[in-house]
Amino acid sequence: MRFRGNTPFASAVGLVLGLLCAVEAAKVNKHKPWIETTYHGIVTENDDKVLLDPPLIALDKDAPLRYAESFEVTLTEEGEICGFRIHGQNVPFEAVVLDKSTGEGVIRAKEKLDCELQKEHTFTIQAYDCGEGPDGVNMKKSHKATVHIQVNDINEYAPVFKEKTYKATVIEGKKYDSILKVEAVDADCSFQFSQICNYEIVTPDVPFTVDKDGFIKNTEKLSYGKEHMYKLTVTAYDCGKSRASEDVVVKISVKPTCRPSWQGFSKRIEYEPGTGSLALFPSMHLETCDEPITSIRASVELETNHIGKGCDRDTYSEKSLHKLCGANSGSVELLPAPSNSANWTLGLPTDNGHDSDQVFEFNGTQAIKVPDGMVSNSLKEPFTISVWMRHGPGAHEKETILCKSDKTDMNRHHYSLYVHNCRLIFLLRQDPSEAENYKPAEFHWKLDQVCDKEWHHYVLNVEFPTVSLFVDGTTFEPFLVTEDYPLHASKIETQLTVGACWQENSGHENDTETVPEPTSGGNARMAQFFRGNLAGLIIRSGKLENKKVIDCLYTCKEGLDVQLPEEVSSAVKVEFNPNQSSLTVEGDDIDAFDKVMQHISYLNSRQFPTPGIRHLRISTTVKCFNEDACVTVPDAEGYVMVLQPEEPKISLSGIDHFARSAAEFESQEGVILFPELRIVSTITREVEADAESEATEGADDDPTVQETVVSEEIMHNLDTCEVSVVGDELDGEHESLEVDSSQLQQRALEMSSSNHGLVITGVNTMANYEQALHLIRYKNWHTEALFDRKFKLVCSELNGRYISNDFKVEVNVIHTANPVEHANNAMVQPNFINPVHHASVDLSGHNLVNAHQASVVPSAATIVIVVCVSFLVFMIILGVFRIRAAHQRTMGDQENGKENEMDWDDSALTITVNPMETYEDQHSSEEEEEEEEESEDGEEEDDITSAESESSDDEEGGEPEDQQGASRQQQLEWDDSTLTY
């Protein structure tokens, strides 16, 4: 308590106090301030005030009088604290005394604190008293106390993900406990604000979930077919509920369940005819799921059993195929395509497939008889039987393919080829001989091929007593050969049959269905009928087929091929079957194996292949180090689609209507039937319109015209041309169709003829067929009753697959009267008569060649008769001209078309002129006729018919036979010997 004033009381008090101060001044600063030894403080990084525990208070025992800095008297119960001092480097805090008397102080931050930079601070602090005396000397300081200050955090940072994107791959059909982990961090320093308390998938409706630690898993089994990849958006929250500044994208790919298999190839492969080879698996590879592989073996099979006779082969006649394969002549085709010259197969059902293979069906009730003389009755020399056969299990009875047996009286089988209980059996009985000894007679082969319902090619090479069998080019030895006596001598005629055996009805019943037929020898019948399909049945006498020909007959025109790359040729082994319809690939290097598979191709060498599907199958066997976990690769299947080839149109054209004199028909050369024949083959294809045409179409606004059809001429072979008679059959006694056989042989062609016409066969070019058809001549040495003959020509390719148009030719016979014979043949033409040569006169389309003059001098009576008759004939002709000219004007369009087709040849027409007419009369007649011709625009000449020529010729006299024959062999002759001018 401080008192001041000028009053006496005040003076007294001051004196007392002065005394007291004097007493206290005599005391000393004996004690140090005291503070706690340790302090703990907390400060928030956005604040400067530190909250200490315990509070900062300094105590001093030098009380009640505290030393002060002034001379004033201070009355206290405690000592005063003048300050606090902090010790340490770069301590961002300061200590401040709040009350000196109480020693209370605080610690505060000198600058903004950052918990992320330094979370805790530790330093020491001392308290100082005010010291002794007015100047504060002998100031005492307390001991050093340790201060620990923690900087409290505020949630100033948001979570941040460690990666920009997350990726993972899962296998379909599996539920995972954890697919991947996303992780976010927070820059805050405190546990609360720096920890991530929650993750969340933002993308809705996805089969995934994430836990608080960031692990993502699927909630259901995933399907590769449903979704290949999922994209998720994920966010994070810290414990202060602050959301991540940027969400993260998670990509989860779904991988199909790893199954060992062939991958990377198309199941449908299209093949364009004529394009050569086509790679089947250019991008294929084998997936082994990382299993350790030691070896791989794959079989690639091209299934073509449904195509023709087992695959795509040339469909020429079997006889032509034998020639193409190098077989010599001598082959007889017992199942030819039905035609006029080979009609015994007309009643058999055929396979009408698109490839036109000539396949005959035998249903157990049908058989055919081969005409007599087609095959030699005795097969003593070596011979070959070849046939294509498709046969099922069938019944237990004998089923005959080919049989030669007695026609009448007996049931002896001379030779036969038949099927019995899936065995192929060939019977060959020897002819009578001096030695009646047992000889090999039946040869048995037990073959699976006989009953597997597939096409197989069988060739029997018979060179008694040895019989060799080739099935699909492979040799088979008979497992059984039985012997029998030779046949007894007999004059009974034999019958060769296909599909059954001809035998006498001897009263023995047979389970085989039969069809009785009456014969001259009694009631004979067919028995042992065949059930199945046959094609290409050939007997070739005198020579055996060699292996090269047999392989050629069986080889397909389509198959598999492979061109091995050089770098893998030694690492992989490839083997083909005989007809290249399947192959096997074997190796231990999977990369080299894949390369070989990628080089396998399909090849079809036919110009017009059979369209349709060819199935493909790949069978694979894989061996591994660990046999227990070896890879099983399922079969891979696909197909080759052979597209429809552009089919050719074979066109025959030429002169289809002409006339020749009777003399030419009766001559040794005869009449050329197809003098100007042309054979042309074209294909029609659609091509896209070019840019110019498209521009035109756009200008015309015609959207319907999009493609252009073009026709191209192509070259290919023919195998048959058949000339048949239209109308009555040929009468062999006085007419025939003839061809120079040596000329045909030079062109490797053959000819067969009958009263129906003739057939030229052989695989050859259209040019050679043209030349061969130009050689065909028609001869008739009895033309008196013949006025015209009609013929039809048809050519075909591939055994009837492509057929030409029917080219019909009509030939007219011009009958001419014999030139007048005069009594005095020694008389010569008078010198004053100048013969007139009509070098080229065209009447009604008849081409008249240069005439030879006949030197004949008629008698007076004859001349008068001739003059009268000639005048009468002239008037008749003139009248006919007028009538026909009027008709001609109305029918001009039709006749103009016929003029181009008609080629009249009046080579034997003889016109006799009246020698008694004067030059003036003759001249006036000619002028009158010329006026008529000019008035009718010259059409009269085109209207002279062969009938009119006959009417004029019939009035003329006859001629001896010797002169008649000579005159008919000459060309057209004008008889101007009696013409006078």
Buried (B, 14 or more C-beta within 10 A) or exposed (E): EEEEEEEEEEEEBBEEBEEEBEEEEEEEBEEBBBBBEEBBBBBBBEBBEBBBEEEBBBBBEBBEBBBBBEEEBBEBEBBBBBBBEBEEEEBBBEBEBEEBBBBBBBBBBEEEBBBBEEBEBEBBBBBBBBBBBEEBEEBBBBBBBEBBBBBBBBBBBBBBBEEEEBEBEBEBEEEBEEBBBBBBBBEBBBEEBBBBBBBBBEBEEBBBEBEEEBBBBBEEEBEBEEBEEBEBBBBBBBBBEBBBEEBBBBBBBBEBEEEBBBEEBEEEBEBEBEEEBBBBBBEBBBBBEEBEBEEBBBBBBBBBBEBBBBBBBBBBBBBBBBBBBEBEEBBBBBBBBBBBBBEBBEEBEBBEBEBBBBBBBBEBBBBBBBEEEEBBEEBEBBBBBBBBBBBBEBBEBBBBBBBBBBBBBBBBBBBBBBBBBBBBBBBBBBEEEEEEEEBBBBBBBBBEBBBBEBBBBBBBBBEBEEBBBBBBBEEBEBEEBEEBEBBEEEEBEBBBBBBBBBBBBEEEEEEBBBEEEEBEBEEBBBBBBBBBBBBBBBBBBEBBBBEEBBBBBBBBBBBBBBEBEEEBEEBBEBEBBEBBBBBBBBBEBBEBBBBBBBBBBBBBBBBBBBBBBBBBBBBBBBEBEEEEEBBEBEEBEBBBEBEEBBEBBBBBEBBBBBBBBBBBBBBEEBBBBBEEBEBBBBBEEEEEBEEEEEEEBEEEEEEEEEEEEEEEEEEBBBBBBBBBBEEEEBEEEBBBBBBEEEEBEEBEBBBBBBBBBBBBBBBBBBEBBBBBBBBBBBBBBEBEEBBEBBBBBBBBBBBBBBBBEEBBBBBBBBBBBBBBEBEEEEEEBEEEBEBEEEEEBEBBBBBBBEBBBBEBBBEEEBBEBBBEBBBEBBEBBBEBBBEBBEEBEEEEEEBEEEEEEBBBBBBBBBBBBBBBBEEEEBEEBEEEBEEBBEEBEEBBBBBBBBEBBBBBBEBBBEBEEEBBEEBBBBBBBBBBBBBBE
